[in-house]
Structure formats: C-alpha cells, structure tokens
C-alpha cells in the first residue's frame, strides 16, 4: 500500500541542512555580517527556535516555508555564515545522509557492521546504515558510491522511495522515458503516483538533472508524514474537528478515528497549502499533519484545505505588452511584458523559464526562424511583471507561449496552471 502524506520531503531537506557543516561551507572572505534573529536552544537531537529565524539568502525564495519547516525539526543547520544556499546542487553523500537521518540514523549511536571501500570515514556509518539497516543501497552500490558527485533526480527518487517504504509502480509515461534507467522506473513511478516528484513542463522527468538544496527541502516537506517516528516527535495525521482561539488549541480526529486536543504555542510553525499562516486561518475539516512533543505542544502544523487545487488558479495575467492581437506594433521596442495580478517569482530559476518560452515568427503566412534565442539573460522579474528582452522585425506576426507551472505568486505560492500565450503583429517598413 502506498504511503500518502507529506513527510519524506520535509525529511530530505532537513537532513541536507544538518549535513552542511563547517567542513562543507566556509564563509567567504567578504561575507556580509548577518544578525541572526533566532533563539536557539538545543533539546535532544533537535533545535527549538522562534519564528524570527531567517537564512539570509532565502528571504525571497520560493521554498521559504519548506526550508523553515525542515530546519525546525533540528536536522538541518545551514552553513556557518547563516546561509542555506538553496540553488547549490546536493552531493550524493549529503542527500543520502539526509535520508538516513530522516529514518533514524544517528552517527553517535550507530556502530557500523562493515567497512566500505572508497567511502570517507565520516560517511562509513551512514553507508552501513543505508545498506544493513534500511536496504537503501546494496553492497555493490555502497562500494562504488562516488559520494562527492551531484545527486541526480533518479537516484534521489530511488533512495526516497525505499526509505519511505513505497510500493513499486511500473507505469511511467514521461516523454524522456528512454533517459530513465530501467531499474529506476518502478521507484520513479511510485514517487510520481504519490505526487512527490511530478516532472517538468512537457511531461519530462529529467532523471539525470542534479537536485538543488531547495528542491530537496521541498521534496522532504511534501513527504511529511510518511516517516513514522520522525526525529523526536510524534506524527499525527488526521482532520481538524475544532479550533479554539481562546485557548489556542486544535482538536484533531486522527486517521485511526481517535480524537484529541493539542496545544498551539508561540513557537508553533503553521502552514496552509504550503504557505505560512496563523491558527485562525485553519478551517474545520482541513487535512492536517502535526508534529507533537511529549507534552502535547504542537511544534509543526501543516494543513491542506479542500480547495487547495482551486487556489492554484488564483494567479492570473492582468495584461500583455504589446496587447494580445495588437497590430502595427513598433518593432523597435526591446521588451515584451506579462503583468500578473500578484507579484511573481519563478518556480525553479530563470534558466528553466527560458527553456519554457517559445516565440514563433510568421511572415507572409510562413513560419520563419527568428534572429535570437531566449536565455536566462533575456529575462527579468520586476514585481508583478515578467520581462522578455527581444529583437523584433518589421511586418511579422509573433506568437509568444510560456508553458504552465513555471511562474508562481510571490506571497500565496499559487501558480499559473494554463499555458500563457498571446500574439501581436509589427508594422510594415516604409519603402
């Protein structure tokens, strides 16, 4: 039976940060000083901190909720210069260490049974745990791990699926199926079926693409609840029965039919549909995952409202520049603009957006090659506006298409689910 929920993703990102210690991150010589606004108190294997904590390089990043949530579990600590470095690729050592910590690995409490070839001393116990305790790797994989290389998407899919105990699922219909190793397909099918790894626009999986730190944070966050006994906290999954704002409590009916009331404190992190929220915003009937301490205080609350799918349609286009269908556009303009009804950010990065923008030029009813290519240097984001820098010709009809799923609202996190497309025609050149 497939495990449903949102735990593995949280676990991944958490573990990734925990591994990012001074050995892997020395602050730059000219690193700007940062006043950390966090009350940190070591408690067992975790950290307790208030909501003011921020990594100085993720304030405007799309994965802020996921990064904060996994940090709260005490598994990730970031770098010594108080950065998270969300766009950095993750090594195989880092990724595996995060996954293993998510399912109970503690280097100080684990004695390796075997010694592994070509594995650094600090990873010996983790590799042994992955092989002998959890079956994430086999002997041959462990001895040929090459842990300093970037972790690929298909590799992380395998490790995460095995760690979560997902059943294999052999239905994989990505357009780049031929690039996915045969042995990885059942695990990728499992991750896709559970909604944990869904691919990219154009129905491609990009199995060999290295995973970034922010992406692993999101993966762990989305799999929250799939690892029983995560860290030192009890995981409660169920439905909200009552919210008491006077007493700051939440009553939840668990998936097993038990009803219990839990305390919300000033340190509780609350997210609704992956966006930071307050207790008063959580509605009755919402599906929730709670991380609960032994004293019934809630450390982390993730709520998924029933209308989450509808909320993703909120981000809408306000206008195009030039306007859709406009004739006699001056070809000397050097910018095309898409203005949205909210400030925007990219789901991945500008390079990925560039890959998802297509401009077709049509002259005298014939499609012709345009004289430029769109790359990340041609793109800008200014508040609610996506700007595409271009060079246009006279007497040409241009059709611009942006694939769905690559632009997200800055605050709400909502995305555009439909392709964005518009056309305009430039004026004729005077003879």
C-alpha positions in Angstrom: 0.0 0.0 0.0 1.3 3.4 -0.9 2.1 5.7 1.9 0.2 9.0 1.5 1.1 12.3 3.1 3.8 14.9 3.1 6.8 13.6 5.2 9.6 12.4 3.1 10.2 15.8 1.5 10.5 17.5 4.9 12.9 14.9 5.9 15.1 15.3 2.9 15.7 19.0 3.3 16.1 18.8 7.0 18.8 16.2 6.7 20.5 18.1 3.9 21.0 21.1 6.1 22.1 19.1 9.0 25.0 17.8 6.9 26.0 21.3 5.8 28.6 22.0 8.5 31.8 23.9 8.5 33.5 21.0 6.7 31.5 21.8 3.6 30.9 25.6 3.9 33.4 28.1 4.8 32.2 31.7 4.8 33.6 34.0 2.1 36.2 36.5 2.9 34.0 39.4 2.1 30.8 37.8 3.6 28.4 40.4 4.8 27.7 40.2 8.6 24.3 39.0 9.5 22.4 39.5 12.7 20.7 36.2 13.3 17.3 36.7 14.8 16.9 33.3 16.4 16.5 31.9 19.9 18.2 28.6 19.6 18.1 26.0 22.3 19.5 22.5 22.0 16.9 19.9 23.0 17.8 16.3 22.4 18.5 15.9 18.7 16.5 19.0 17.7 16.5 22.7 17.9 13.8 25.0 19.3 13.6 28.5 17.8 11.2 31.3 17.4 9.6 32.5 14.1 12.1 35.3 13.6 14.8 33.0 12.3 15.8 33.5 8.7 18.6 32.3 6.5 19.8 35.5 4.9 19.8 34.1 1.4 16.3 32.6 1.3 14.1 35.6 2.3 12.5 35.8 -1.2 13.0 32.2 -2.3 10.0 30.1 -3.3 10.9 27.4 -0.8 11.0 29.5 2.3 8.1 27.6 4.0 9.7 24.2 3.3 13.2 25.3 4.4 11.9 26.8 7.6 9.8 23.8 8.4 12.6 21.3 8.0 15.0 23.5 9.9 12.6 23.5 12.7 13.0 19.7 13.0 16.6 20.2 14.1 18.1 18.1 11.3 19.5 20.9 9.2 21.5 23.8 10.4 22.7 25.6 7.2 26.1 27.0 6.8 28.3 28.8 9.3 27.7 32.1 7.6 23.9 31.7 8.2 23.1 30.9 4.6 21.1 28.0 3.1 22.4 28.2 -0.4 19.1 26.9 -1.9 20.4 26.8 -5.5 23.5 24.8 -4.8 23.5 21.2 -6.0 23.4 18.4 -3.4 26.1 15.8 -3.4 25.2 12.1 -3.1 26.8 12.0 0.3 24.7 14.9 1.5 21.4 13.5 0.0 21.9 10.0 1.4 22.8 11.4 4.8 19.7 13.4 4.9 17.5 10.5 4.0 19.1 8.2 6.6 18.8 10.8 9.4 15.2 11.1 8.4 14.6 7.5 9.2 16.5 7.3 12.4 20.2 7.4 11.7 22.4 8.9 14.4 26.1 8.7 13.8 26.9 8.8 17.5 24.7 5.9 18.3 25.4 3.6 15.4 28.2 1.1 15.1 29.0 0.0 11.5 29.0 -3.7 10.8 31.2 -3.5 7.7 33.9 -1.3 6.3 33.2 0.2 2.8 35.6 0.9 0.0 36.1 4.4 -1.4 33.9 5.9 1.3 35.3 8.7 3.6 35.5 8.0 7.3 32.7 10.4 8.2 30.3 8.6 5.8 31.1 5.0 6.8 28.4 4.7 9.4 25.8 6.3 7.2 26.6 4.0 4.3 26.5 1.0 6.6 23.1 2.1 7.9 21.7 2.5 4.4 22.9 -1.0 3.5 22.4 -3.1 6.6 19.5 -1.3 8.4 17.3 0.1 5.7 18.2 -1.6 2.4 18.5 1.8 0.6 21.7 0.6 -1.1 23.2 -2.8 -1.8 26.8 -3.8 -1.3 27.9 -3.0 -4.8 26.3 0.4 -4.8 27.9 1.2 -1.4 31.4 0.3 -2.5 31.0 2.4 -5.7 29.0 5.3 -4.4 31.1 8.3 -5.6 29.5 10.4 -2.9 31.2 13.7 -3.9 29.3 13.8 -7.2 26.0 15.6 -7.5 22.9 13.6 -6.7 20.7 13.0 -9.7 16.9 13.1 -9.7 16.5 9.4 -10.4 19.0 8.5 -7.7 17.1 10.5 -5.1 13.8 9.0 -6.2 15.1 5.5 -5.6 16.6 6.3 -2.1 13.5 8.3 -1.0 11.0 5.6 -2.2 13.0 2.9 -0.5 13.3 4.9 2.7 9.6 5.6 2.8 8.7 2.0 2.0 6.7 2.9 -1.1 5.5 0.0 -3.2 6.9 -0.1 -6.7 4.8 1.2 -9.5 5.8 0.4 -13.1 3.6 2.8 -15.0 5.9 5.6 -16.1 4.9 7.7 -19.1 7.4 10.6 -19.2 8.4 11.8 -22.7 12.1 11.2 -21.8 11.5 7.6 -20.5 14.4 6.4 -22.6 16.7 8.5 -20.3 15.5 6.9 -17.1 17.4 3.8 -16.1 15.2 0.7 -16.3 15.9 -0.2 -12.6 14.8 3.3 -11.5 11.4 3.3 -13.2 9.4 1.5 -10.5 10.7 3.9 -7.9 10.0 7.0 -10.0 6.6 5.6 -10.8 6.0 5.3 -7.0 7.1 8.9 -6.4 5.0 10.2 -9.3 1.9 8.3 -8.2 2.2 9.8 -4.7 2.7 13.2 -6.2 6.2 13.6 -4.7 8.1 14.0 -8.0 6.0 15.1 -10.9 8.4 16.2 -13.5 8.7 19.3 -15.6 6.6 21.0 -18.3 6.4 19.0 -21.5 6.0 15.8 -19.4 9.7 15.2 -18.9 11.3 13.9 -15.8 15.0 14.9 -16.4 16.3 11.9 -14.5 20.0 13.0 -14.7 19.5 16.5 -13.6 21.2 17.3 -10.3 18.9 18.2 -7.4 19.3 21.5 -5.7 19.1 22.1 -1.9 15.8 23.9 -2.2 14.3 21.1 -4.3 15.3 18.5 -1.7 13.8 20.8 1.0 10.5 20.8 -1.0 10.7 17.0 -1.5 11.1 16.3 2.2 8.4 18.8 3.0 5.9 17.3 0.6 6.5 13.8 2.1 5.9 15.0 5.6 4.1 12.3 7.5 5.4 9.3 5.5 8.2 8.6 8.0 6.8 7.3 11.3 8.6 8.4 14.4 10.4 11.2 12.7 13.1 12.8 14.9 11.9 13.0 18.5 8.4 14.0 17.7 5.1 12.1 17.3 3.4 12.5 13.9 -0.3 12.9 14.0 -2.3 12.7 10.7 -6.0 13.4 10.6 -8.8 16.0 10.1 -9.5 19.2 12.1 -12.6 18.9 14.3 -12.3 22.1 16.2 -10.2 25.3 16.6 -10.3 27.1 19.9 -8.7 30.5 19.6 -9.4 31.4 23.2 -7.3 28.5 24.5 -5.0 28.2 21.4 -5.9 24.6 20.9 -6.7 22.4 17.9 -8.8 19.2 18.1 -7.9 16.5 15.5 -9.6 13.3 14.6 -6.7 11.0 13.6 -6.8 8.6 10.7 -7.3 5.9 13.2 -10.5 7.5 14.5 -9.1 8.9 17.7 -9.9 12.5 18.7 -7.5 14.5 20.8 -6.8 18.2 21.5 -3.3 19.7 21.1 -1.8 23.0 22.3 -0.6 25.7 19.9 2.2 27.8 21.3 4.0 30.9 20.1 6.7 28.6 18.7 4.3 26.5 16.6 5.0 26.8 12.8 1.8 26.7 10.9 1.4 26.3 7.1 -1.8 26.1 5.0 -1.3 24.7 1.5 2.5 25.3 2.0 2.1 29.0 2.9 2.9 30.4 6.3 -0.4 31.1 8.2 -2.0 31.6 11.7 -4.2 29.3 13.7 -7.3 31.4 12.9 -6.7 30.6 9.2 -7.0 26.8 9.7 -10.5 25.7 8.9 -12.6 22.8 10.3 -12.4 19.8 8.0 -8.9 20.6 6.8 -6.5 17.6 6.5 -3.5 18.1 8.8 -0.2 16.7 9.8 1.1 17.6 13.3 4.5 17.2 14.8 3.8 16.9 18.6 6.1 17.0 21.6 5.6 14.7 24.5 3.7 17.5 26.4 1.1 17.7 23.6 2.5 21.0 22.3 2.5 21.2 18.5 5.8 22.0 17.0 4.7 22.0 13.4 1.2 22.1 11.8 0.7 21.5 8.1 -2.9 21.9 6.9 -4.3 21.2 3.4 -7.6 22.8 2.7 -10.1 21.0 0.5 -10.0 23.8 -2.1 -6.2 23.7 -2.5 -6.4 22.8 -6.1 -8.7 25.7 -6.9 -6.4 28.1 -5.1 -3.7 27.4 -7.5 -5.7 29.1 -10.2 -5.7 32.4 -8.5 -2.6 33.8 -10.2 -3.9 35.4 -13.4 -2.5 37.6 -16.1 -3.5 41.3 -15.9 -2.2 42.4 -19.3 0.3 41.8 -22.1 2.6 44.4 -23.6 2.2 44.6 -26.6 -1.5 43.8 -26.1 -2.9 40.5 -27.4 -4.0 40.9 -31.0 -2.4 44.3 -31.4 -1.4 45.4 -35.0 1.2 47.9 -36.1 3.5 47.3 -33.1 6.7 49.4 -33.3 9.5 46.8 -33.9 12.0 49.0 -32.1 10.6 48.0 -28.8 13.0 45.7 -27.0 10.8 44.3 -24.2 7.8 42.1 -24.1 5.9 42.1 -20.8 3.4 39.9 -19.0 1.9 41.6 -16.0 0.2 39.5 -13.4 -2.3 40.3 -10.6 0.2 39.5 -7.9 4.0 39.8 -7.5 5.6 36.8 -9.0 8.6 34.5 -8.7 9.9 31.6 -10.7 9.2 28.0 -9.7 12.7 26.9 -10.5 15.1 29.6 -12.0 15.3 31.9 -15.0 17.2 29.4 -17.0 14.3 26.9 -16.7 11.7 29.6 -17.6 13.8 30.4 -20.7 13.5 26.8 -21.8 9.7 27.1 -21.4 9.3 30.2 -23.6 8.6 29.7 -27.3 8.4 32.6 -29.7 7.2 31.9 -33.2 7.6 34.4 -36.0 5.3 34.3 -39.1 5.8 36.4 -42.2 3.7 36.2 -45.3 1.9 33.2 -43.7 5.1 31.3 -43.4 6.9 30.3 -40.2 10.4 31.7 -40.2 13.3 31.4 -37.8 13.7 34.4 -35.5 17.1 36.0 -35.2 17.5 35.4 -31.4 17.2 32.8 -28.7 15.6 33.3 -25.3 18.0 32.5 -22.5 18.1 33.5 -18.8 19.9 36.7 -19.6 16.9 37.8 -21.7 14.5 37.5 -18.7 13.8 39.8 -15.8 11.2 39.8 -13.0 10.1 43.2 -11.7 7.4 42.8 -9.0 4.3 41.6 -10.9 5.9 41.7 -14.3 7.9 39.1 -16.4 10.0 41.0 -18.9 11.4 39.3 -22.0 14.1 41.2 -23.9 13.8 40.7 -27.6 14.7 42.0 -31.1 11.8 42.3 -33.5 11.5 42.6 -37.3 9.1 44.6 -39.4 5.8 43.1 -40.8 5.9 40.0 -38.7 3.3 38.2 -36.6 4.8 37.0 -33.3 3.2 34.4 -31.0 4.6 34.0 -27.5 3.9 31.0 -25.4 5.0 30.3 -21.8 4.4 26.8 -20.6 2.3 26.3 -17.5 3.7 25.7 -14.0 6.9 27.8 -14.2 5.6 31.0 -12.6 4.4 31.3 -9.0 2.8 34.1 -6.9 5.3 35.6 -4.5 3.2 35.6 -1.4 0.5 32.9 -1.9 2.6 30.4 -3.8 -0.2 30.0 -6.4 0.8 29.0 -9.9 -0.5 29.6 -13.4 -1.9 26.2 -14.4 -2.6 27.0 -18.0 -0.2 27.9 -20.8 0.2 31.7 -21.3 0.0 32.7 -24.9 -0.5 35.9 -26.9 0.1 37.3 -30.4 0.8 40.7 -32.0 2.0 42.0 -35.4 4.7 44.5 -36.1 4.2 47.4 -38.5 5.3 47.4 -42.1 8.5 49.0 -43.0 8.3 52.2 -45.1 9.8 51.8 -48.5 
